[in-house]
């Protein structure tokens, strides 16, 4: 069965949930925080895709299959003994599965985020309320891709828009 969830989408989701960057997760650094997040990527990738351990490892900083297996085992064990960790990994799993089920992951890669942004800028009052969710997801992906998740301006804008 072909899944729409990709390792890249999983990396992005784990990075967003942990406050780390995509670069942190695929780089050679091995702090406890990064290793735990990377292991979570391994676990989610095995649970949500049909990819081999080696393919997952290649997508996450060219790790070998043994690293992926060991990371998956660590997460599986911690999920058995740590309720909070199990809840957080279940939440990530659920979000990724929901996005897959709604076809938002696939559709957001096809939408034209720059075209949507141009339409909104040209006529904000009319266009801002007419933008489909798929195009919003595509714009969000593009923004995160361009700015990264650690950009302070992006964090401030998100917090301020919630308050409005």
C-alpha positions as a printed NumPy array, in Angstrom:
array([[  0.   ,   0.   ,   0.   ],
       [  1.365,   3.421,  -0.956],
       [  1.326,   5.963,   1.851],
       [  1.347,   9.709,   1.309],
       [  3.327,  10.315,   4.487],
       [  6.99 ,  10.761,   3.625],
       [ 10.045,  10.658,   5.832],
       [ 10.492,  14.363,   5.061],
       [  6.98 ,  15.109,   6.369],
       [  7.762,  13.064,   9.49 ],
       [ 11.041,  14.925,  10.033],
       [  9.204,  18.252,   9.693],
       [  6.498,  17.17 ,  12.146],
       [  8.984,  15.94 ,  14.762],
       [ 11.099,  19.071,  14.351],
       [  8.031,  21.268,  14.859],
       [  6.877,  19.264,  17.883],
       [ 10.282,  19.299,  19.587],
       [ 11.429,  22.807,  18.684],
       [ 14.418,  21.395,  16.834],
       [ 15.257,  22.055,  13.203],
       [ 15.316,  19.668,  10.283],
       [ 19.094,  20.195,  10.203],
       [ 19.373,  19.092,  13.856],
       [ 17.606,  15.832,  13.066],
       [ 19.697,  14.887,  10.048],
       [ 23.086,  16.197,  11.243],
       [ 25.734,  14.184,  13.075],
       [ 25.055,  15.825,  16.477],
       [ 23.931,  13.365,  19.155],
       [ 22.685,  15.271,  22.177],
       [ 20.084,  13.344,  24.154],
       [ 17.318,  15.658,  22.902],
       [ 18.301,  15.264,  19.249],
       [ 18.811,  11.498,  19.54 ],
       [ 15.356,  11.075,  21.101],
       [ 13.729,  13.166,  18.367],
       [ 15.626,  11.304,  15.639],
       [ 14.58 ,   7.967,  17.144],
       [ 10.985,   9.208,  17.096],
       [ 11.379,   9.905,  13.374],
       [ 12.61 ,   6.319,  12.921],
       [  9.645,   4.902,  14.853],
       [  7.059,   7.029,  13.015],
       [  8.614,   6.236,   9.635],
       [  8.416,   2.498,  10.28 ],
       [  4.831,   2.769,  11.556],
       [  3.533,   5.084,   8.819],
       [  5.408,   3.94 ,   5.711],
       [  6.409,   0.721,   4.004],
       [ 10.018,   1.882,   3.697],
       [ 12.964,  -0.307,   4.655],
       [ 15.205,   0.51 ,   7.604],
       [ 17.978,   1.45 ,   5.169],
       [ 15.77 ,   3.792,   3.147],
       [ 14.646,   5.532,   6.33 ],
       [ 18.25 ,   5.799,   7.503],
       [ 19.303,   7.291,   4.175],
       [ 16.589,   9.947,   4.477],
       [ 17.647,  10.843,   8.03 ],
       [ 21.24 ,  11.889,   7.546],
       [ 22.49 ,   8.698,   5.878],
       [ 22.154,   6.537,   9.011],
       [ 22.68 ,   2.807,   8.578],
       [ 19.846,   0.322,   9.057],
       [ 21.222,  -0.725,  12.461],
       [ 20.808,   2.825,  13.793],
       [ 17.199,   2.874,  12.621],
       [ 16.456,  -0.503,  14.23 ],
       [ 18.085,   0.529,  17.528],
       [ 16.214,   3.858,  17.518],
       [ 12.899,   2.178,  16.748],
       [ 13.481,  -0.259,  19.623],
       [ 14.298,   2.585,  22.054],
       [ 11.092,   4.413,  21.174],
       [  8.995,   1.236,  21.339],
       [ 10.395,   0.449,  24.802],
       [  9.926,   3.999,  26.074],
       [  6.339,   4.006,  24.785],
       [  5.693,   0.927,  26.951],
       [  7.036,   2.572,  30.116],
       [  6.383,   6.327,  29.732],
       [  2.735,   7.338,  29.347],
       [  3.517,  10.985,  28.485],
       [  5.947,   9.933,  25.758],
       [  3.4  ,   7.466,  24.366],
       [  0.755,  10.214,  24.286],
       [  3.089,  12.622,  22.46 ],
       [  4.151,  10.03 ,  19.879],
       [  0.523,   8.961,  19.419],
       [ -0.375,  12.61 ,  18.788],
       [  2.3  ,  12.937,  16.099],
       [  1.169,   9.655,  14.576],
       [ -2.453,  10.848,  14.57 ],
       [ -1.672,  14.214,  12.999],
       [  0.383,  12.65 ,  10.222],
       [ -2.249,   9.975,   9.582],
       [ -5.023,  12.617,   9.532],
       [ -3.113,  14.746,   7.041],
       [ -2.578,  11.669,   4.921],
       [ -6.251,  10.717,   5.145],
       [ -7.388,  14.188,   4.137],
       [ -4.928,  14.138,   1.235],
       [ -3.476,  17.417,   2.528],
       [  0.103,  16.163,   2.307],
       [ -0.198,  15.319,  -1.37 ],
       [ -2.38 ,  18.262,  -2.317],
       [ -0.171,  20.802,  -0.566],
       [  2.758,  19.765,  -2.744],
       [  0.723,  20.468,  -5.897],
       [ -0.785,  23.842,  -4.889],
       [  0.897,  27.066,  -5.997],
       [  1.749,  28.836,  -2.727],
       [  3.331,  31.869,  -4.383],
       [  0.337,  32.339,  -6.673],
       [ -1.972,  32.145,  -3.664],
       [  0.109,  34.68 ,  -1.75 ],
       [  0.075,  37.047,  -4.742],
       [ -3.73 ,  36.817,  -4.993],
       [ -4.095,  37.617,  -1.294],
       [ -1.675,  40.551,  -1.493],
       [ -3.458,  41.95 ,  -4.586],
       [ -6.891,  41.822,  -2.979],
       [ -6.674,  40.974,   0.741],
       [-10.298,  41.673,   1.663],
       [-11.673,  39.454,  -1.082],
       [ -9.087,  36.682,  -1.38 ],
       [ -8.046,  36.036,   2.219],
       [-11.43 ,  34.519,   3.075],
       [-11.553,  32.429,  -0.103],
       [ -8.266,  30.523,   0.256],
       [ -8.763,  26.753,   0.539],
       [ -7.049,  24.865,   3.364],
       [ -4.863,  23.019,   0.857],
       [ -3.385,  26.301,  -0.35 ],
       [ -2.834,  27.477,   3.234],
       [ -0.942,  24.258,   3.989],
       [  1.157,  24.769,   0.842],
       [  1.961,  28.36 ,   1.858],
       [  2.876,  27.208,   5.366],
       [  5.206,  24.545,   3.937],
       [  6.89 ,  27.131,   1.736],
       [  7.303,  29.588,   4.614],
       [  8.819,  26.948,   6.886],
       [ 11.06 ,  25.764,   4.064],
       [ 12.288,  29.289,   3.366],
       [ 12.541,  30.589,   6.924],
       [ 13.067,  27.439,   8.944],
       [ 11.326,  26.674,  12.225],
       [ 13.803,  28.607,  14.362],
       [ 13.208,  32.017,  12.776],
       [ 12.14 ,  34.347,  15.646],
       [ 10.003,  36.471,  13.311],
       [  7.973,  33.414,  12.309],
       [  7.35 ,  32.525,  15.961],
       [  6.281,  36.075,  16.829],
       [  3.926,  36.298,  13.854],
       [  2.282,  32.99 ,  14.769],
       [  1.82 ,  33.995,  18.405],
       [  0.433,  37.411,  17.498],
       [ -2.018,  36.023,  14.946],
       [ -3.518,  33.72 ,  17.598],
       [ -4.17 ,  36.667,  19.863],
       [ -5.928,  38.689,  17.168]])
